[in-house]
Amino acid sequence: MDLDSCLIKCKYLFFLFFLNLFSTYVYSNSITQPSISIIIDDLGYKLKEDVRALSLPGPVAYAILPHAPHTKKMVSIASQNGKEILLHQPMQALENNDLLGPGALTLNMTQREFIQTLEININAVQNIIGINNHMGSLLTRHPGHMQWLMNIIKKNEYIYVDSLTSADSVAKKIAEENQIPFLSRDIFLDNKKDLEYITNKFIELVAIAKKEGSALAIGHPHSNTIEILSIFLKEIDKYGVKLIGIKSLIKKRKN
């Protein structure tokens, strides 16, 4: 190949590179592009699994329990990696309350007890952008207690994410009344822990995002969940959606 032909080819490749770069930039910043967000719940108890979960690529958010054995370590790693952190606040459920763990908010608390418990929990999980509920199928039905919660959230300028463990949750109503940035999950990724189920739920998540414009999933640091997400999130553009953080999802839905 002569020098002129080489230069022409180089210029052409150079042009294609920047055309592709520009197209990618425009597309990735379009508010109309379908977007997904993912929260990994329940961090704090299983060191190996939690650390692996924290290595997921992109702006995955992490909900950390307040008084678990590895709470501080998970907060430290998430903060160092620039991840969004939520306080995964235990709340009374209709059943299985032996699984709540320490720091739970319950219906038999006075307002003072409720607020003190919540503030202790907030101090235990540093650098949070907001709160989501761990369990809570009972407490999230009660407007009075949810108003106590929203008072603290508004005071600290946090967001609230409803894990939606009950179809009767009043969290959205109370959050809107208090003008608090709010999200509720669209899908649980791993109610079953087998690979096929989780894969199908991720595909469903993408389908919801393409239909509605965005979708929020909650998963857990189970080995199969992290394995599936590690594969899909590394090549997320192939699925026609963009992975965005929780704050970005709130902004997108406002727009």
Phi, psi and omega in degrees: 000130180284172186297317181298317179296320179297316180296318179299316180296319180296317178297320180296315179295322179297317179297314180299321180300310182287330175296316178295319179297316180296316180298318179298318181296313181297316183293317185289340181257005179286132180288347181271351181291132176303137184229148173237150171232149182226133173245132172258116184272170165070022178288145175135342186253328185243099190304307184298312181294320181294318179297319177297319178299322181290350179268001179301141182284152174084182186279058172285140179261157184228129179256115189250131179291147192286328188227038178277165182300330185243023182303309184297320180294319180295319177299316181298312182294315180299318180295316180297328180272003177070028181273150172285135184241136173242146167285119178271089191279116176294134179224146185303135180251173177290332180205172178060035182288353173290348179265001184295319185082176183291154177084020184284147172262129185228163184290337182276002179282147167286167178300321180295315178297319180299310183293318179299316179297316181295318181292324175298318179295319178298319179292336181281338180239095185286160171065030181279150173261348181175197188226142164227161187269136169264116187064228175089016181297341176265307188295324182291354176274349191255110184302321182298311180291324177291331175292320175303316179297313183293331176301315180289320179298316180294319179303321183266001180060043177269174169253164174234133176243119179274116176294346176057056176278355175219134176293344180264013179300138177256011185303315182299315181300313183291321178297316180295321178297331181260007179055047179258131176304129192221143171222155168229147185289147176265332188205142166265129183282332194221047170299331167244146190261004182279155187299319182296317180298312183295320176300314180296324179290325176295317177299321176296320178302314179297319180297319178297316180299320180290330179280316187260347182103332178198162178203145180242127178245149172240132175229186183224163185281043174285149185301318181291324177298312182292324178298312180296314181295323178301320180290308186291319186288336177292336182232042188298328181298334180297338185264004175075020177227165178242138175273123180232161179284173183294315179297320179294325178294320177299315179297318180299316182290332174293319180292000000 
